[in-house]
Amino acid sequence: MSRGSSVSEQTYFVLAALLDGPLHGHAILKRVVELSQDRVKLAVGTLYGALDRLTGSGVIMVEKEEIVNGRKRRYFRITDDGRRLVEEEALRMQQAAAVVTGRTLGATFS
C-alpha cells in the first residue's frame, strides 16, 4: 500500500479489527461489523480477497494456521507497517472531519 493515499473503508476496519491481536477470518468479519456499528458488512469472498491483498502488501501477516473441523483456519495479525497505515488513515480522517465540524458545531442558525 502506498503512503499518502487513503485506504478503503473496508480495509480500514479490517486493519482496525486486528489492532487488539490476531483473529481468524470469521472473527474479523464479526469485529468489522461491531467496530463499524453495523455499517460495514463484508462477504466472505471479499474478506479473503482483501486478506490476501493485505498480506501481499505486508500490512498483515498470517500468525498461525490450524485445522478446525477438517478446515484450515488462518489467524492474521497486523504488522508494524499496517499499524502505521491505519493510524495515519485515522489521523487523515480526523483532520478531514475537523474541516467540517470546526465550521458547523459552533455555528448558530437563524
N, C-alpha and C positions, 0 to 999 in steps of 0.2 A: 504494500500500500504506500502510495507516495505521500510524503509530508506536505502539508499545506492544503490538501484537498479534504473536503468533508466526507464522512462516511454515511452510508445509508442508515436510515432509522433501524432497520433490521439488524445490520451489523453492529450498530451502537449498542443495542440491547443484548445481543449475543455476547459481546465483549463485557458489558456491564454484569451480565449473569455470571461470568467466570471470575469476577473480581474477588469473590469470597472463597474461591477454591475450586478444584476440579469437579466437573459434572459430566455425566453421560448425556447422550442426545435427548432422551425423553425428559430428563430433569432440566436441561437447558430450555426446552420448549415451555415447560411449566413456569420456569423462573422468568422467562421473557414476558409471558402473559402477566405475571404478578408485577414485575417492575414497570411495565408499560401501562399498568392499570387497565388491562384487557384491550388495549388499543392495537397491539402488535401480536398477531397470531400467525405463526409460521407453519406451513405444510411440512411434513416430514422430508419430502424430497428437496424442498427449498432449503431447509436447515442443513441437510447433509451436503448439499452443493456449496453452501456458504462455509461450512466447517472445512471442507476440502480446500476451498479457495483461501480461507484464513490460515490454514495450516501451511499451504504452499507459500504464502507471503510472509510467514514467520511470526505472525501476531498471536497465534495459539499453537499448541503442540499436543500430541497425544501423550498423556501422562501414563496410562496403563490400559491394558486390554484384558478382558476376562470373558469366559463363556457362561452365559446365564440362560437356562432352559434351552440349551443347544444353539444359542445365537451369540455371536460376538458382540460384546458391549465395550465401546471405547470411551474412556474418560479423557476429557480435554481440559487443558489449563492455559491460562493467559500467560504470555511471555512478557518480559520487560518492555519490548517494543510495543506489544499490544496494550499494555497498561498505559504507556506514554500516549499512544494513539487515542485511546478512549478518554484519557484525561484532557488531552489537547482539544478533542471534539467537544467535551463538556464545557470547557472554558470558551471555545468559539461560540457555542450556542448561548452561553450565559451573556457574553458580550453582545451578541446579536439581539438577544431579548431585551437587554438594557436600553438599546436604541429606542424601542417602543415603550417599554414600561416606564422609562425615565420621563417620557413625554406625557403619558396618559394617566398614570396612577395619581399624580398630584394635581392634575388638571381639574378645574371646575367647569361644569357645563351649564349653560343657561338655557 
